[in-house]
Amino acid sequence: MTGIIIVTHGSFGAYLLEACEHIVGYKENVISFSIISKTGIDEAKQSIKKITDEILHKCDSIIYLVDIPGGTPMNIVLNFAKDIKKSAVICGVNMSMLIVAMNLKDIMEFDALVEKIVEDGKRSISEVKSILLTKDSDYGNIQG
């Protein structure tokens, strides 16, 4: 079983988790931690360490989902992930990624799950107007 820890600037991760739970329902071992402007680095590290330890008591692997590469959330979780054999740190979290992670975390093998989360996250980023309004598209006849 894989635990998911979402760590983001501000309340972005908490709201993202709330939105995904609205779609897929509550899932155990999925936790969000928000680093707000009042949160000191040491406090954030201690809190994330506590969450990590709690997840590791229940799960054999952890995926950290963070907002941006090079940011404080990424830098903090990398310090923990480096010591956990079955862990991954995935940057650029979005709803598609989190929904996949929540739905498949208990049934998919760890490495395949990490690959699937990244793949679906990338696929969800697209400019859809040009795709939907092409002549060859089934959606080409959409009228507003």
N, CA, C and O of each residue as an XYZ file, in Angstrom:
576
protein
N       0.842     -1.180      0.000
C       0.000      0.000      0.000
C       0.887      1.242      0.000
O       1.917      1.285      0.672
N       0.477      2.236     -0.751
C       1.226      3.480     -0.887
C       0.474      4.623     -0.216
O      -0.730      4.790     -0.410
N       1.201      5.405      0.575
C       0.647      6.614      1.163
C       0.972      7.807      0.290
O       1.996      7.829     -0.393
N       0.106      8.790      0.314
C       0.278     10.000     -0.491
C       0.350     11.191      0.460
O      -0.532     11.384      1.297
N       1.415     11.989      0.323
C       1.546     13.208      1.108
C       1.676     14.376      0.134
O       2.612     14.438     -0.663
N       0.724     15.295      0.213
C       0.697     16.470     -0.654
C       1.263     17.631      0.158
O       0.753     17.945      1.234
N       2.313     18.266     -0.352
C       2.926     19.391      0.351
C       3.019     20.549     -0.635
O       3.637     20.436     -1.694
N       2.389     21.670     -0.263
C       2.338     22.810     -1.173
C       2.490     24.127     -0.432
O       2.358     24.199      0.790
N       2.772     25.168     -1.208
C       2.735     26.537     -0.709
C       1.274     26.904     -0.451
O       0.388     26.548     -1.228
N       1.040     27.602      0.623
C      -0.323     28.021      0.932
C      -1.247     26.828      1.103
O      -0.802     25.712      1.369
N      -2.528     27.077      0.947
C      -3.533     26.026      1.151
C      -3.886     25.286     -0.128
O      -4.877     24.558     -0.171
N      -3.090     25.465     -1.161
C      -3.361     24.842     -2.454
C      -3.582     23.333     -2.323
O      -4.565     22.808     -2.845
N      -2.688     22.640     -1.639
C      -2.792     21.187     -1.503
C      -4.027     20.752     -0.751
O      -4.659     19.760     -1.113
N      -4.382     21.486      0.295
C      -5.576     21.154      1.077
C      -6.830     21.291      0.218
O      -7.713     20.434      0.258
N      -6.905     22.373     -0.561
C      -8.054     22.568     -1.438
C      -8.075     21.547     -2.574
O      -9.141     21.088     -2.984
N      -6.919     21.202     -3.066
C      -6.822     20.189     -4.119
C      -7.333     18.846     -3.611
O      -8.110     18.171     -4.286
N      -6.894     18.468     -2.429
C      -7.360     17.210     -1.835
C      -8.866     17.248     -1.607
O      -9.563     16.272     -1.888
N      -9.367     18.361     -1.104
C     -10.808     18.491     -0.878
C     -11.588     18.318     -2.180
O     -12.610     17.633     -2.206
N     -11.111     18.934     -3.253
C     -11.783     18.829     -4.548
C     -11.749     17.392     -5.069
O     -12.744     16.902     -5.604
N     -10.614     16.720     -4.915
C     -10.497     15.336     -5.388
C     -11.358     14.387     -4.560
O     -11.930     13.436     -5.093
N     -11.449     14.646     -3.255
C     -12.318     13.819     -2.408
C     -13.778     13.997     -2.802
O     -14.578     13.074     -2.648
N     -14.127     15.162     -3.302
C     -15.489     15.403     -3.788
C     -15.787     14.486     -4.977
O     -16.926     14.061     -5.167
N     -14.764     14.188     -5.770
C     -14.935     13.360     -6.966
C     -14.807     11.870     -6.649
O     -15.654     11.077     -7.062
N     -13.752     11.479     -5.916
C     -13.475     10.051     -5.704
C     -13.774      9.564     -4.288
O     -13.689      8.366     -4.016
N     -14.118     10.468     -3.396
C     -14.387     10.080     -2.017
C     -13.114     10.084     -1.180
O     -12.006     10.200     -1.702
N     -13.295      9.959      0.102
C     -12.175      9.926      1.043
C     -11.370      8.653      0.834
O     -11.937      7.576      0.646
N     -10.060      8.776      0.868
C      -9.154      7.633      0.773
C      -8.194      7.696      1.951
O      -7.650      8.757      2.259
N      -7.990      6.571      2.604
C      -7.053      6.517      3.717
C      -5.634      6.760      3.246
O      -5.286      6.479      2.099
N      -4.817      7.286      4.151
C      -3.390      7.491      3.925
C      -3.086      8.479      2.799
O      -2.096      8.343      2.079
N      -3.952      9.467      2.667
C      -3.718     10.606      1.774
C      -3.833     11.840      2.653
O      -4.902     12.140      3.184
N      -2.728     12.548      2.800
C      -2.664     13.669      3.729
C      -2.074     14.889      3.025
O      -1.183     14.766      2.185
N      -2.578     16.049      3.377
C      -2.061     17.302      2.829
C      -1.416     18.114      3.944
O      -1.896     18.130      5.077
N      -0.318     18.787      3.604
C       0.306     19.722      4.530
C       0.557     21.027      3.787
O       1.154     21.042      2.710
N       0.095     22.114      4.376
C       0.226     23.439      3.765
C       1.349     24.214      4.434
O       1.387     24.344      5.657
N       2.250     24.722      3.630
C       3.291     25.611      4.143
C       2.822     27.040      3.884
O       2.893     27.542      2.762
N       2.345     27.679      4.941
C       1.848     29.046      4.819
C       2.943     30.016      5.249
O       3.967     29.603      5.792
N       2.726     31.285      5.009
C       3.772     32.277      5.282
C       4.192     32.312      6.748
O       5.324     32.684      7.057
N       3.310     31.934      7.636
C       3.625     31.937      9.066
C       4.338     30.662      9.518
O       4.794     30.582     10.659
N       4.436     29.673      8.643
C       5.081     28.410      8.992
C       6.588     28.548      8.831
O       7.075     28.842      7.739
N       7.320     28.340      9.905
C       8.774     28.356      9.817
C       9.282     27.054      9.203
O       8.592     26.036      9.242
N      10.475     27.088      8.644
C      11.060     25.909      7.999
C      11.187     24.753      8.988
O      10.831     23.622      8.659
N      11.685     25.019     10.188
C      11.846     23.951     11.178
C      10.501     23.348     11.561
O      10.381     22.133     11.718
N       9.503     24.188     11.710
C       8.155     23.704     12.029
C       7.620     22.830     10.898
O       7.042     21.771     11.144
N       7.814     23.278      9.652
C       7.363     22.499      8.498
C       8.075     21.148      8.450
O       7.436     20.120      8.226
N       9.383     21.143      8.656
C      10.143     19.889      8.644
C       9.634     18.931      9.712
O       9.446     17.744      9.446
N       9.412     19.444     10.920
C       8.925     18.596     12.009
C       7.552     18.011     11.689
O       7.310     16.827     11.922
N       6.668     18.827     11.163
C       5.316     18.371     10.828
C       5.337     17.331      9.721
O       4.649     16.315      9.807
N       6.127     17.581      8.679
C       6.203     16.635      7.561
C       6.868     15.339      8.013
O       6.476     14.262      7.564
N       7.852     15.421      8.881
C       8.488     14.226      9.445
C       7.465     13.395     10.212
O       7.427     12.173     10.075
N       6.641     14.052     11.014
C       5.601     13.359     11.782
C       4.606     12.671     10.847
O       4.250     11.513     11.061
N       4.160     13.383      9.813
C       3.222     12.815      8.840
C       3.865     11.631      8.124
O       3.230     10.594      7.928
N       5.127     11.794      7.734
C       5.853     10.717      7.051
C       5.924      9.481      7.939
O       5.659      8.371      7.477
N       6.272      9.658      9.183
C       6.363      8.527     10.115
C       5.010      7.837     10.283
O       4.938      6.609     10.324
N       3.933      8.628     10.379
C       2.585      8.058     10.502
C       2.232      7.217      9.279
O       1.682      6.124      9.411
N       2.546      7.720      8.100
C       2.259      6.984      6.868
C       3.085      5.696      6.810
O       2.568      4.643      6.439
N       4.353      5.779      7.173
C       5.226      4.600      7.104
C       4.818      3.506      8.086
O       5.202      2.351      7.906
N       4.052      3.843      9.115
C       3.548      2.821     10.036
C       2.430      2.009      9.393
O       2.145      0.891      9.823
N       1.796      2.568      8.364
C       0.653      1.910      7.724
C       0.942      1.455      6.295
O       0.284      0.547      5.787
N       1.917      2.079      5.654
C       2.164      1.850      4.231
C       3.621      1.444      4.011
O       4.498      1.765      4.813
N       3.859      0.737      2.914
C       5.234      0.332      2.608
C       5.928      1.267      1.621
O       7.091      1.059      1.274
N       5.211      2.300      1.170
C       5.803      3.271      0.243
C       5.073      4.604      0.376
O       3.942      4.678      0.858
N       5.761      5.653     -0.069
C       5.201      7.011     -0.003
C       5.464      7.730     -1.325
O       6.546      7.642     -1.906
N       4.437      8.438     -1.773
C       4.612      9.370     -2.878
C       4.303     10.761     -2.342
O       3.207     11.028     -1.849
N       5.293     11.638     -2.450
C       5.100     13.043     -2.103
C       4.714     13.772     -3.378
O       5.409     13.672     -4.388
N       3.617     14.501     -3.337
C       3.192     15.338     -4.456
C       3.379     16.783     -4.022
O       2.792     17.219     -3.032
N       4.196     17.525     -4.761
C       4.487     18.915     -4.412
C       4.125     19.829     -5.573
O       3.923     19.375     -6.700
N       4.048     21.127     -5.280
C       3.562     22.053     -6.294
C       4.592     22.421     -7.360
O       4.321     22.245     -8.548
N       5.762     22.926     -6.974
C       6.708     23.386     -8.000
C       8.114     22.844     -7.747
O       8.524     22.669     -6.600
N       8.848     22.580     -8.831
C      10.236     22.155     -8.670
C      11.072     23.266     -8.041
O      10.939     24.435     -8.403
N      11.918     22.900     -7.114
C      12.825     23.859     -6.497
C      12.249     24.651     -5.351
O      12.963     25.434     -4.724
N      10.969     24.467     -5.060
C      10.328     25.209     -3.982
C      10.584     24.584     -2.618
O      11.125     23.484     -2.511
N      10.194     25.293     -1.605
C      10.370     24.824     -0.233
C       9.726     23.449      0.002
O      10.367     22.589      0.607
N       8.486     23.207     -0.451
C       7.914     21.873     -0.240
C       8.792     20.757     -0.827
O       9.015     19.737     -0.175
N       9.280     20.947     -2.036
C      10.138     19.942     -2.658
C      11.426     19.750     -1.869
O      11.845     18.622     -1.606
N      12.040     20.850     -1.500
C      13.313     20.769     -0.780
C      13.167     20.048      0.554
O      14.044     19.278      0.946
N      12.074     20.292      1.245
C      11.857     19.630      2.528
C      11.617     18.144      2.346
O      12.244     17.331      3.025
N      10.722     17.773      1.441
C      10.389     16.343      1.319
C      11.536     15.525      0.738
O      11.649     14.335      1.035
N      12.385     16.133     -0.081
C      13.533     15.399     -0.612
C      14.432     14.883      0.500
O      15.015     13.806      0.380
N      14.547     15.651      1.587
C      15.360     15.206      2.723
C      14.817     13.934      3.358
O      15.587     13.118      3.865
N      13.508     13.757      3.336
C      12.913     12.537      3.886
C      12.908     11.411      2.851
O      13.197     10.261      3.180
N      12.581     11.740      1.611
C      12.464     10.726      0.562
C      13.786     10.010      0.301
O      13.793      8.824     -0.029
N      14.898     10.716      0.446
C      16.196     10.103      0.148
C      16.494      8.920      1.058
O      17.294      8.056      0.698
N      15.866      8.863      2.231
C      16.099      7.786      3.181
C      15.016      6.707      3.153
O      15.064      5.756      3.933
N      14.053      6.852      2.266
C      12.957      5.882      2.151
C      13.100      5.170      0.814
O      12.966      5.787     -0.243
N      13.374      3.868      0.862
C      13.656      3.116     -0.363
C      12.527      3.235     -1.395
O      12.781      3.544     -2.559
N      11.297      2.993     -0.973
C      10.165      3.074     -1.896
C       9.447      4.407     -1.695
O       8.406      4.486     -1.042
N      10.037      5.450     -2.276
C       9.418      6.770     -2.220
C       9.679      7.502     -3.528
O      10.609      7.181     -4.268
N       8.840      8.488     -3.789
C       9.003      9.330     -4.974
C       8.560     10.738     -4.615
O       7.699     10.931     -3.756
N       9.154     11.714     -5.276
C       8.757     13.112     -5.135
C       8.366     13.581     -6.532
O       9.199     13.641     -7.437
N       7.091     13.910     -6.694
C       6.576     14.316     -7.999
C       6.143     15.768     -7.908
O       5.319     16.127     -7.067
N       6.704     16.604     -8.780
C       6.401     18.036     -8.797
C       5.290     18.340     -9.797
O       5.075     17.594    -10.753
N       4.594     19.440     -9.562
C       3.566     19.910    -10.487
C       2.206     19.289    -10.242
O       1.438     19.097    -11.184
N       1.897     18.976     -9.009
C       0.653     18.275     -8.699
C      -0.559     19.007     -9.276
O      -0.667     20.231     -9.204
N      -1.462     18.218     -9.849
C      -2.733     18.733    -10.346
C      -3.826     17.712    -10.031
O      -3.529     16.623     -9.539
N      -5.064     18.045    -10.306
C      -6.173     17.160     -9.946
C      -6.095     15.811    -10.639
O      -6.372     14.786    -10.016
N      -5.728     15.788    -11.902
C      -5.641     14.507    -12.616
C      -4.649     13.573    -11.933
O      -4.925     12.388    -11.742
N      -3.512     14.111    -11.573
C      -2.484     13.306    -10.905
C      -2.990     12.771     -9.568
O      -2.813     11.594     -9.255
N      -3.612     13.632     -8.796
C      -4.055     13.231     -7.474
C      -5.198     12.223     -7.549
O      -5.242     11.289     -6.747
N      -6.103     12.388     -8.476
C      -7.195     11.423     -8.643
C      -6.640     10.050     -9.003
O      -7.075      9.042     -8.446
N      -5.686     10.001     -9.926
C      -5.049      8.730    -10.282
C      -4.371      8.125     -9.063
O      -4.533      6.937     -8.782
N      -3.614      8.939     -8.340
C      -2.903      8.447     -7.159
C      -3.875      7.892     -6.127
O      -3.649      6.817     -5.571
N      -4.945      8.615     -5.874
C      -5.915      8.180     -4.869
C      -6.616      6.888     -5.285
O      -6.841      6.010     -4.452
N      -6.956      6.769     -6.548
C      -7.693      5.597     -7.021
C      -6.838      4.340     -7.150
O      -7.341      3.229     -6.987
N      -5.553      4.507     -7.440
C      -4.718      3.342     -7.760
C      -3.664      3.012     -6.706
O      -2.966      2.006     -6.835
N      -3.535      3.825     -5.678
C      -2.444      3.675     -4.707
C      -2.431      2.335     -3.985
O      -1.366      1.877     -3.570
N      -3.573      1.704     -3.827
C      -3.637      0.449     -3.095
C      -3.674     -0.781     -3.991
O      -3.652     -1.909     -3.498
N      -3.731     -0.573     -5.303
C      -3.860     -1.724     -6.199
C      -2.750     -1.809     -7.247
O      -2.606     -2.838     -7.906
N      -1.983     -0.766     -7.407
C      -0.962     -0.743     -8.443
C       0.424     -0.837     -7.827
O       0.665     -0.283     -6.754
N       1.327     -1.525     -8.488
C       2.711     -1.649     -8.042
C       3.349     -0.261     -8.027
O       3.056      0.569     -8.889
N       4.216     -0.010     -7.057
C       4.743      1.327     -6.787
C       5.343      2.002     -8.017
O       4.925      3.106     -8.365
N       6.303      1.378     -8.681
C       6.971      2.022     -9.817
C       5.998      2.330    -10.952
O       6.085      3.382    -11.584
N       5.074      1.411    -11.204
C       4.075      1.630    -12.249
C       3.138      2.777    -11.857
O       2.721      3.564    -12.706
N       2.813      2.861    -10.572
C       1.954      3.944    -10.090
C       2.617      5.297    -10.285
O       1.983      6.237    -10.765
N       3.878      5.400     -9.920
C       4.611      6.658    -10.101
C       4.599      7.057    -11.576
O       4.335      8.212    -11.909
N       4.883      6.111    -12.444
C       4.889      6.382    -13.887
C       3.513      6.834    -14.370
O       3.411      7.772    -15.161
N       2.461      6.178    -13.903
C       1.094      6.498    -14.309
C       0.692      7.905    -13.836
O       0.059      8.658    -14.577
N       1.064      8.250    -12.597
C       0.736      9.577    -12.074
C       1.382     10.663    -12.938
O       0.728     11.636    -13.314
N       2.663     10.491    -13.245
C       3.381     11.482    -14.055
C       2.780     11.552    -15.459
O       2.553     12.641    -15.987
N       2.527     10.405    -16.052
C       1.964     10.341    -17.404
C       0.600     11.041    -17.470
O       0.362     11.857    -18.361
N      -0.284     10.723    -16.535
C      -1.611     11.335    -16.554
C      -1.558     12.824    -16.230
O      -2.349     13.607    -16.756
N      -0.626     13.212    -15.364
C      -0.459     14.635    -15.063
C      -0.058     15.415    -16.300
O      -0.597     16.488    -16.573
N       0.893     14.869    -17.048
C       1.334     15.538    -18.277
C       0.211     15.584    -19.308
O       0.007     16.603    -19.968
N      -0.513     14.477    -19.444
C      -1.580     14.403    -20.440
C      -2.699     15.391    -20.143
O      -3.379     15.853    -21.059
N      -2.897     15.720    -18.860
C      -3.991     16.619    -18.503
C      -3.687     18.072    -18.840
O      -4.577     18.921    -18.783
N      -2.450     18.363    -19.187
C      -2.078     19.729    -19.536
C      -2.164     19.875    -21.050
O      -1.320     19.358    -21.782
N      -3.184     20.577    -21.509
C      -3.367     20.735    -22.949
C      -4.232     21.961    -23.229
O      -4.997     22.418    -22.379
N      -4.088     22.465    -24.426
C      -4.935     23.557    -24.894
C      -6.047     22.884    -25.686
O      -5.831     22.468    -26.824
N      -7.236     22.773    -25.097
C      -8.281     21.922    -25.663
C      -9.066     22.549    -26.812
O      -9.645     21.819    -27.616
N      -9.103     23.839    -26.912
C      -9.893     24.454    -27.982
C      -9.402     23.989    -29.352
O     -10.204     23.614    -30.207
N      -8.100     24.014    -29.555
C      -7.577     23.615    -30.859
C      -7.803     22.132    -31.126
O      -7.934     21.726    -32.281
N      -7.851     21.329    -30.088
C      -8.108     19.891    -30.251
C      -9.579     19.651    -30.564
O      -9.906     18.888    -31.472
N     -10.457     20.294    -29.820
C     -11.885     20.044    -29.954
C     -12.508     20.656    -31.199
O     -13.518     20.154    -31.693
N     -11.923     21.727    -31.711
C     -12.563     22.428    -32.821
C     -11.935     22.142    -34.185
O     -12.193     22.864    -35.148
N     -11.114     21.096    -34.275
C     -10.566     20.727    -35.582
C     -11.633     20.052    -36.427
O     -12.580     19.481    -35.887
N     -11.491     20.109    -37.739
C     -12.451     19.502    -38.639
C     -12.578     18.006    -38.427
O     -13.673     17.455    -38.539
N     -11.465     17.338    -38.121
C     -11.466     15.899    -37.977
C     -11.980     15.425    -36.624
O     -12.188     14.228    -36.424
N     -12.179     16.326    -35.726
C     -12.606     15.968    -34.375
C     -14.093     15.665    -34.332
O     -14.881     16.266    -35.062
N     -14.469     14.734    -33.477
C     -15.885     14.466    -33.248
C     -16.580     15.678    -32.651
O     -17.804     15.799    -32.715
N     -15.794     16.571    -32.073
C     -16.345     17.751    -31.426
C     -16.344     18.959    -32.350
O     -16.715     20.054    -31.928
N     -15.942     18.786    -33.586
C     -15.794     19.903    -34.516
C     -17.076     20.646    -34.793
O     -17.047     21.793    -35.238
N     -18.194     20.010    -34.539
C     -19.472     20.656    -34.817
C     -20.115     21.266    -33.584
O     -21.306     21.577    -33.586
N     -19.331     21.435    -32.536
C     -19.868     22.045    -31.309
C     -20.236     23.493    -31.596
O     -19.442     24.252    -32.153
N     -21.420     23.852    -31.217
C     -21.849     25.235    -31.405
C     -22.224     25.801    -30.047
O     -22.931     25.144    -29.283
N     -21.776     26.983    -29.735
C     -22.022     27.588    -28.425
C     -23.214     28.389    -28.442
O     -23.577     28.977    -27.423
